[in-house]
């Protein structure tokens, strides 16, 4: 059968559009293409399935403890393991144990996946929870009401923000009264005054480097000269800002490290530790561009004790020095709880006054928060929009070819 020139052109256009559509779908669902191992609803999971990782700030009799989240395996219906936290004291051990304390499910009436872990300045764990409603992802923020390991074990989860489209958080290292969130819509940085509900942004928009999460380089020389680094949303590479003032500096669009990572945390000696589809890995030397090897292959003796610098790089503040109501500073739990009640009341009052001022002057929002980008970006899922446009183009081509 002879194909005329017009049909040849239409076929070429058709295949080009389909090719770009496949690229967009791959980018959007890239995490589903990783290599997973079957863990089958068990109290132990393998390190290759650990997604987020964080060092515990709680005293554990001198032994370091890490918390982690589980990234679900290739069976789309099996999310049970993803509903729980996991813990490990030895990162060279490939098995992580489920945190089997009471009331560890985020919600009793729905399956909410734990996707990211952080802590506030009172050592209360903050997590991002994800579930789907009418096939739409819903991100909530939850807080565990415990200031030490004992209270954490006996605590409960409190939902403190609902459907906020934020996939990960940390504090602003230059102003630890502010919280940074990465949008689940566009992978950009948004700003919050501490209530976890009202987010402003994007800040210093850069569509070339959408992100999964951000943290900071380790302040090894006590100079407070840290750089924001982030994990790419599309490629899982490590990127960095060009300057220490993250609100003013641009992202370097060339990745600083092309190892595909899910999450990062520093070791005491300054190497980055990464969760990956190949398990827990560590850099061969200190420096953001050095390669990663399996933590089992690290020749030096690996130790990682509690370090305020590690917490500061991960959370954006020094959790050991900035915790106002630590167990050692007050003589009883009841006094500490009363102090926290007063603290929360004053904080909420300050937030209320700040919001009134913000609403009064909402037409003159500072460039510090908005940059030069319209707030409409807060409502747009850029990636889904591109895919929908590609589908429309394919439909148009099919109609023309059928004539």
Secondary structure, 3 states (H helix, E strand, C coil): CCCCHHHHHHHHHHHHHHHHHHHHHHHHCHHHHCCCCCCCCCCEEEHHHEEEEEECCCCCCCCCCEEEEECCCCCCCCCHHHHCEEEECCCCCCEEEECCCCCCCCCCCCCCEEEEEEECCCCCEEEEEEEEECCEEEEEEEEECCCCHHHHHCCCEEEEECCCCEEEEEEECCEEEEEEEEECCCCCEEEECCCCCCEEECCCCCCCCCEEEEEECCCCCCCCCCCEEEEECCCCCEEEECCCCCCCCCECCCCCECCCCCEEEECCCCCEEEEECCEEEEECCCCCCCCEEEHHHCCCCCCCCCCHHHHHHHHCCCHHHHCCCCHHHCCCHHHHHHHHHHHHHHHHHHHHHHHHHHHHCHHHCCHHHHCCCCHHHHHCCHHHHHHHHHHHHHHHHHHHHCC
